[in-house]
């Protein structure tokens, strides 16, 4: 969505095509179709955009669709979506030409609206039967709401380039404070207002100033001392519509809301407020005040502009808060992994599990209770191993008066076994379902879940993730519970999955350690700690990647915009031709660098099983080398590729393997900066059911005193180096995650060879 919102320079078709392509990837469906509707003409526009559709020509002229078509039927819906898990049973969809032609089995149709304005319809299609989860529908609706706003901008405000640019700035800002400052400045400039504010509910639901322009800290304090819910912004949020005031003094005689005393004290005469909408739901209000009277006509005209700014700002706030949530998850997983890394091999199993479940609860502050249950596949039993509550587990076991509330079963005790059998009509427990389905279970309201066993009457929502080995065997389930409804989100799920990976590695290491003699234990201690660190590294790198991409992409946009401004300013000066040529050359280099930064992929949490695929290594290397050598910095280096005749395939994430190659290739290219004839050789060969990837440069070699430290630890930076070791640690982490290993080979004054070995799953 961020990339889509920053396009703007192309036409609407390019923008929408970018959206549907990314939506298909995000939602993981088979086809996405998007139709645009113009309220002014009451017709569909010839902007049908689709991806994954087999017969595009048959579906590309929907501007002529009849009024009884599926598109117009869905467009007229008042509900946020129409979900059809089984098309064959649905009277509206089952006999439609598109459904039959494209072999659609399940579909979700979302009418795109911005408040009362209808702007189009989005169809999410599956060619296999698909059950839509509440969390999945929330994700689809978030994407739909954001593209609806973008379409609305394109249809109604396409000529207002300043507002389009604001959307770029809001989503390209490096943090929420910066984004809100830009929104405040834009609103004040566009309306000529002396005072602007954003009012939103805090964590306790009380309305507060989220950001302001023209107000002092003392002003804000005085404003918030009253009951803000009774003020103009509270009224705006409650009714979900703009409020225009030509004269605040007259408002006192027919009050719709209370006018705070500070309005009179500041000499404010007129003003307007508009709701900030996320879809159709007001999430706050934007308020503008003027020290001169303004007519209803003027305020009405400005309300449209302020509404657009407010809605763009609402999207930006959601976006930045999502980033902040990822940062919080990253930090929590890192802290938890640090604590887990302090558990020594050989520690008693019960103590290990107790410390692991404690870190899960600590990792998610909204959780008050956590459990670990292990699974015995041979006996098909769950064993209640450990429980931790930040309020003390004893208080949960001993209810007041020694009695249990009606409907609550006897709570399981540590060490208790329970058969895992699903019988028709009987609950199996959320933890049990997690084991059976080998999938995370995010439950917003446990009271509505058919499988929930009441453990504590205070539990309102729950998140459970399976403890899976690399072979996809279930070791057990990690579970956390909260006293709040819908307390956990997808970021929390991702954080707990990352933690589950570390827990599995810790449990397996402890079990293997107990079976060895003392000398073998010492050797294993170092090796396994490196593997746990590798899992930890990829977990937090995956979470951090979107944060990094968001921040760097914002800076890249700023670089691009400043370069454009600089070129404009330079036109006012008469420069020496040679100086002009030099400047033009340097500016082109900076432009290219900014473009490359924005093109860098943002890698998600790719060590998880669902991100893996069978990757042909030769083909991946060939494609990546071709991409890199399309860039200026690589073209001076001669490249040679020698591949194994048989194509080795590795079970891994292609994006992480490309990141690993980038690090090794960049290190090699940097090492050859001063070489007279820089040359890089990339080769593969199959050795004992492994593929060995070798990257050889013609650089000066690696000093012997640091060679043994590479891939094992960071190395102090030399005055003449760009830094060594950190990138190679990441290479080792990636290799070990896929059960491989990286090492240094030959090195000397004629060059260096780096090796990565990965296990082959098959080759042809």
N, C-alpha and C positions, 0 to 999 in steps of 0.2 A: 504494500500500500504506500509506503514511504517513497519508493521509486516511482510508482504511478503518479503520485501527487507532485513529484518534482519534474515530470516530463514537461507538460505545459507548452513547450516550444513547438511540438508537433501538432497534428490535427487530432480531433477527438477519436478517430478510428485507431490511430497508433496507441493512444492512451488506453482505450478500452481493450485492445488486443493484448497489451502488456498485462492488464488486470486479469483477463480470463486465463491467460497462460499461467500466471502465478497462482490464481485461485485453484486451478485444477491440481497443481502441485501441493498447495497447502491443504486442500480438502481431501486429496487422494481419491478422486473419483475418475470416471472414464471419460466424461464429456461435460463441458460447461457451455451454455448458450446464453447470450445477453441481448435483450431487445430494448431499444430506446423509444420512449413515448414523449410526444410534444403536446402538452396540455393546450397550448394556444391554438393548434390546428386540429386537436383531437385525433391525431393519426400517429401510427408508428413511423419512425424515421428509417431511411435506408442505411442504418448503421448496425445491422445485425452482426454480432461478433461471436465467434465460436472457436473452441479447441476440442480436439478429440472426436469430432463429428466425421463419419466416414463418407457421407454423401452431402457435401457442403452446398453444391449447386442447387439441390432440391430444397435447401433450408435457408437460402440467402436472399429471398425476395419477400420477406414477411411484411414489408411496408404495405403490401396489397392484401394482407390477410383479412378474411371476412370477420364481421363483428361477433360471430359465434365461435371464433377460433379459440384454441386453448390459451393463446397469449392474452387476448382481451378478457377472457374469463378469469385468469389469474391476476391480471392487472386490476380488476375490480374488487378483489378481495380486501376485506378490512383486517383480517388476521395477518400476523407477521409472516406466516408461511403456510404452505399446503404440502404436507409430507405424505408420500405414498410409498410405504415399504414394499408393497406387492402390486405392481401396475396391473397385472392380469385380473385383479379383483376390484379395480377401481373403475366406476362407470364413466368418469370424465376422461381418463387417459387411455384405457385399454385398447380402443380401436383407432387411435389417432395414427395418421400416416407416419409422422416422425418416429413415434414409439415403435411401430412395426418395422419401419425401414432401418432404424438404428439398433434394433433388438434391445430396447430399454426394459429393464426389469424393476428398477426402483428409481424414484425421482423426488426431488424436493424443489418446489417452486416458491420463489420469494418475490412478492410485489415490492418494487423499489419506491420508497416514499421519503420525502423530506417534509415533515409535518403534514400539512394537508395536500401537498403537491405530489402527484404521481409522475414518476419519471421513467419507469421501465419495469422489466421483469427479468429475474435471473433464474435459470434452471440448472440444477445440479443433478447429473444423470449417472446411473450405474447400469452396467450390462450384466451384473450378477445381483442376486437379492441382497439388500443392504438394510440393516436396522439402524436408524438414526438415534444416537444417544443425546441426552439433554446438553451435555458439554459440547458435542459436535455441532448441534443446532445453534448454540450460542456463538460458536466460532464462525459458522456460516453467516449468521445474522450480523455479526460485527463487520465482516467483509462487505456484506450487502449494504449496510448502512453507510459505510465509508464511500463505496463506489457511487451510491445514490447522491451523496453530497457532491462528489466530483462531477457527476453528470449534470446535476442542478446548476453547478457553477458554469459548466460549458454551455448549457442551453440559455441561461438567463443573464449570465455575467461574463460571457466570452470576451467582450470588448474591454472589460475592466482589468487591464493587465496588472495594475497595481495590486489588486486583490488576488489574482493568480499568483503573483510573486510572493504575496504574504503566505499563501499555502505552502510554498517551497520553504520559506524562511521558518515557519512554525515547526514543520516536520524535520527540517534540516538543522534546527538549533541543537546545540550540544547538551542542553539541560532544560528542564521545565521553566526555571526562573527566566532564562534568556528568551524562551518562546513567549512567555506571558508578557515580558517587557515589549517585545516586538508587536504583540497584539494590542497592548495598551497604546503604544505610540501610533499605530495605524488608525485605531478608532479615534483618538484625539485629533489626528491630522485630517482624517476624512470628514469628521463632523464639526471640527472647530470647537470642540468641547473643552471647558476648563478642567473638568473632573471626570475621570473614567474609573470604573471599578469592576472587578469580577467577584461575585458573591457565590459561594458554594458551601454545601454542608460539610462539616468536619467529621471525624470518625464517630462522634457521638450524635451526629445528626443536627448539630447547631450551626446555623448559617454564619459564615465568617468571610472576611475579605481574603480572597485567594491572591489577588494582585490589585494594584491601584496605580493611577497616574494623577498627579496634582494634589492628592491627599497626603497630609503629614502623618507620622506615626501617632501623634496625639489625636488627630482627627479620626483616624481609624479606631483608636481606643474608645473615644467618646461615642462613635457610631455603634460599636459593638456592645457597649454597656447596656443599651436598650434591648428590647425584644425584636431582633432583626426579622423574625418571622412575621411580625405585624407591619413591617415597612414595605416599601414599593417592590423591592426585590423578592420578598417572601410572597407577595401577592402575585407577582409575575410567574414565579416558579409553580405556585399552586394552580394557577389558571392556564399556564402554558401558552400565553399569548403576550404580544407587546403591550406595554402601558405607556401612553403619551400624556404628558402634563404640560399644558401651556402656561399655567400659573399656579405655583405651589400654594400661594396664599388662598386662592379660591378653592383649592382641594380640601381645605379645612371645613368648608361649609357643606360639602356633599362627599364625605370621606369614603374612599374605597380602601384606604390604608392609612396608617399613622405616618405623619411627616416628622422625621426626627428633628430635634431642635437645632442640630448643626447645619441643616439646610438653610434655615433662616439666619443663623449666625454667620454663615459664609456669604450671604447675599445671593443665593442661588434662586433664579426666577423660573426656569423651565427645565424640562428634562425628559428622558425616555429610558425605558428598560426593555430588554428582550430576553426570552428564555434561551439558554444554551442547550441545544438538543443533541442527544445521542440516539439516532433513529427518531422515534416519536416521543421519547421520554426526556423531560427537562432535567438536567443534571446540575443546573445553576442558572445564574442570570448575569447579563452584562448591563451596566448602568452608566449613563452619560448625563452630566449636569451642565447647565449653561447659566452664566451670570447675566444674560440678557434674555428678554422674552422672545419666544419663537412661536410662529403660527402652527396650527394643526397640519396644514399642508406641508410645511417644511419638516416637521417632526415625522409625518407619515413617510415622506420620501427618504429621510435618514434611517427610519426603522428598517427598511429593506437592506440598506448597506450594513447597519449594525448587526442585523440578524445573520447575514452571511459571515461577518467577522466572528460573531459569537459561535456559530456552528463550526467554523474552521478551528476555532480555539478549543472547543469541546473535544473535537477529534484529536487535536494535538495533545491535550491534557491526558486523554486516554492512552495515546501512544507513549508519551513520556512516562506515565505511571506504569505502563507495561514494562518499559525498560528498567525503571526503578525496581519493579518486582523481580526482574531477572537478576539485577545486581544483588538484591537481598538474598535471592536463592543461591547465587554464586558464592557470596560471602558465608552463608550458612553452611553450605556443603563443604567449603574449604575449612571452616572451623571444626566441623564434625569430623572431617577426614584427618585433620591434625590430631584430634583426640584419639581417634581409632588407631592411628599410626603408633601411638604410644603403648598400645596393648602388645605385650611381648609374647612371642610364640612360646608355648608351654604353660600359659596362664590357664587356670581351671575353666572348663567350658561354661559353667553356669555364670562365672564372673565375666567372661568374654561377652556372652549374650546379654547380660544385664547392662554392660557398658554400651553395647551396640544399640539396644532399644532406647536407652537414655539419650544417646546422641540424635536419634530420629526425632524424639520429642523436642529436644533443645533446638534442633535444626528448623523446626516449624513452630514459631512462637504461638500460633493460634491453636496448637494442639495442647491438650492437657493430659492425654493418656496415650500410651503406645504399648504394643505387644509384639513379640516374635513367637511364631509357631513353626515348628519344623514338620516336615512331611515324610512319613515312612511309606515309600511306594509299595514295598512288598506286602505290608499289612494294610495299606490304604487307610492310614490313620494320621490325624493331625495331633501333634504333641504340644501342649501349652508350655513353652519353655521359660519365657521371661515377660515381665510386665513392669512398666515404669509410669508413674504419675508425678507431675510437678506439684501435686497437692498431697502426695503420700498415698501409697496404695492401700495402706491399712484403713484409711478413712473410707475407701470404697468397699472394702470387705465387711466392715462392721457398721451397718446402718443403724440409725438412731433407734434405740429400744430393742435392738437385736432382731428386728423383723425386716422382711423384704416387701417392697411395694408390690401390689397385685400385678401379675403378669411377668414378673422378673424371675428368670430361672436361677438356680444355684450357680454362682459364679465359678468358672473353672479355676482350679488350683494349679500352681506351678508343678509340672511333672505329670499332669493328667492327660490321658490319651482319649481321643474321640474319633470314632469311625467316620470316614468321609464318604457318605452314600447319599446320592440325590434320589429321593422318591417323589413321585408326582404329588404336588400339593404341599410337600413338607419343605421348610426352609433349610438351606444348607449352610447358612452363615456367609457373610461377605468375604471373610477370610477363606472359607471353603470354596466359594465361587472363584476367587482369585487363583487358587491352586488348580481347579478344574479347567479354567479357561486360559490360564497362563497369561493373563492380561491385567493391567491395573484396573482398580474399581474406584471411581470417584463418585461418591454418593452425597448429594447436596442435602437430602433429608432422609435420615435412616427410617423414619416412621413410614415412609412410602415404599420402602424396599422390601420386596417379597421374601428375601433371603436373610433379613437382619435378625440376629439373636440379640435381645436386649441384655447388655452387660452392665451398663450404668444408666440410670434414668436421666442423667444430665447430658448424655451424648445426643447431639443433634445431627452432626455430619461426620463422614468417615472417609479416609483414603487408605487403600491397601494396595501394595505392589508385590508381585511374586519375586522370590529369590531364585533366579535362574542361573544355571551354569552355562558355559560356552556351548555345551552340547544340548541346550534347551531342556535340561532336566530340572524339575522343581525341587529345591531344597526346603522350601517353606514359604512363609509370607510375613511381610513387615507391615504393620497396621498402625495408624494414628487416628485419634478421635478428637472432636472439638465440641464445645458447648454451644457453638453458634451454627446457624443454618448456612449452608454453602460457604463454609469457612475456607475450603481449599480450592485452588484453581490449577490450570495446566502447568504453570510454573512450579507449583508445589509438587505436582505429580512428577515433573521432570527432575526436580531436586531429589525426591525420594527414590526415583529410579537410579539416579547416579549414586546415591548412598547405598542402595541395595547392591549395586555392582561391587562396591568396596566391601560391603558386609559379606557377600559370597566369597570373594577372594580371601578375606580374613578367616572365615569359617573353614574353607578348604585348606588354607595354609596351616591352621592350627591342627586340623585332623591329620594332615600328612606329617606334620612335625612330630606328633606323638608316636608315630610308627617307626621313627628312625633312631639310630644310635647317636651318641654324643657328637662324634666328628661329622656325621651327616647332618645333624641338626645345625651345627655351626655354619656349614656351607649353605644350607638351605635358608638360614636366617637372612643372609645378605641378599640372596637371589630373590626370595619371595617379597622382601620389603621393597625391592626395586619394582617388582610387578605391581604391588599395591600402589606404589607411587605413580606408576604408569596409568593405572585405572583412574586414580585421583586426578592426574594431570589432564587426561582427556575429558573427564567429567566437567572440570571447571573451565577448561578451554572451550568446550562446546557451549556452555552457558555464556561465557564471556564473548564469544564471537559476534553475537548479534549486538551486544553493547559496543564492542569495538567498531563494528561496521557502521552502526548508527552515528557514533561520534566522529569517526574519520570521514564518513560520507558528508556529514555536515560541514566539516572543515574544507572538504574538496569543493563543495558548492560555493562556499565563501571565497575560495581561491579563484574559481571560475568567474564569479561575479565581479571581484575586484580587478581581475585582468581585463574584463570587458570595460569597466569604468576607466581603467588606466589608459586603454587604447583610445577611448573617447577623448580623454583629457589631452593626450599627446597630439591629437589632431589640431589643437589650438597653437602648437609651437612649430616653428620652422627649424628642423634639426639637420645637421650635417648628414648627407646620404649614408656615409659609412657608419655613423652612430645610429642612424635609423635602422640600417640593415642589422647591426649588432643587437639592438633592442628587439626588433621583430623576431630574430632568431631565438633570443632568450625567452621571450614571451611564448613562442611556439613550444619550446621545451617545457615550460611551466604548464601550459595548457595540456600537453600530452601526459605529463605526470598526474595532473588532477583527474584526467579521464581514466587513467590506469587505476588510480586509487578507487574511483567509483565503480570500476569494473571488477575489483577483487571480490571473490565470492564470500558470502557470509555463511559460514559452515555451522549447522545446527549440531545438536548433541548426537554425533554420528557413531558413537560406540555402542548404541543400543541395537538390539537384534533386528528391529524392523527397518533399520537404515542399511542393512547389509545386502549385498548381492554378489553373484558370481562374476568376478571382474577379469576379463582377458588382459593380462599385464602388458604384453607387447603392444596391443592396440592402444591401451591407455597411455603408455609412455610416448608412442608415436604421435598421438593426437596432442598431448600436452607440449611436447617439444615444438611441434608446428605452431602452436599458439604462442609460446614464449618467443620464438624466433621471428614472430611478426612484430616484436617490439624493438625499439632502437638499441637498447643497451646490450642485447644479445647478438646483434647482427655482426659484430666484429669478431665473434668467436666461431671458429670452424667446428662443425658438429659431425660426428660419425656415430652410426647406430649399428650394432651387431646383435641381432636377436636370435634366440633359440629357434630352431626350425619348428618345433612343436609349440603351440600356443598354451602357455601355462595359465591356469585360472586360479584365482585366490578368492576365498570368501572374506569380503571386507567392504569398507565404504570407499567408493572411488574418490570422493572429495577429500577424505583424509590422506589417501595415497598420493593424490595430486599435491596436497599441501606438503607431504614428506618430500616428494621429488623437487618441489620448488625450493625448499630449504637447502637441499644438497646441491642443486644446480646453482643457486644463487651464491652459496659459499664457494663453489668451484670457480664461478665467473669472477667473483671478487678477488680470489687468490691469484688470478691471472691478469690483474690490472696492469702490471708492468712487464708482462711477457711479450717478447717480440712477435711470436706466432701463437696466440692463444688457441688451444684446441681442446675440445671436450668429446669424450667417447662414452657412450651409454650402451651397455651390453647386458644381455640376460642369458642364463644357462640353467639347465635343470640338473640339480645335484641331490640325489637321495630323497626324492619326493618333495623337494623344495625348489623354489625359483630363487636364484641368486642374481640380484640387480647390482651391477657395478658401474660406478661413475668415476671416470678418470680425467684429471686435469693436467695441465702442463705448467702448474705454478711452482713456487719455490720450495714446497714441502712444509711439513709441520715439525716444529722443534721436538726433539725426543723427550724433553722434560715435561711436555704437556700432552704428548701423544696418548699416554695411558689414561689420562683423565677424560678424554673425549667420550661422549655418550654416557658418562657416569656422573659428572658434576660440572658446575659452572666454573669458568676460568677467569681470573682477573684480566681486565682489558689492558693490552699493551698500548703504548702511545701511538704506534703506527698501525693498529688493527681496528677493525670495526666491531670487535668483541667476539669471543669464541665460547662455544659450549652450550648456551641457552637453546638455540635452535636445534642443536644435535640432541639435547635432552628430549625435546619434543619428538624428533625422529625416532629415538629409542622408545619413547612412550607409545607412539603409533605402532611401531613394529611389534612390541611386546603385547599390545592389546590384541593383535591378530596372530598371536603365538609365534612370532618371529623374533629376529634379533638384528641389530645394526652394529657394525664394527669398522675400525680403520684397517686398511690393508697396507700395501706398499706406499711408502712416502720418502721423499728425498728431493734433491735439487732439480730433478727432472719431472716432478709432479707427484700427485697423491691419488690413491684409489680408495673410495668409500664403498662398503658393501652393505646391502640389506637383504636378508634371507626371510622368505615367507613360505609357509606350507601350502602345497598345491592341493586342491580338492579334486581336480581332474585336468586332463590335457588331451588334445586331439591332434 
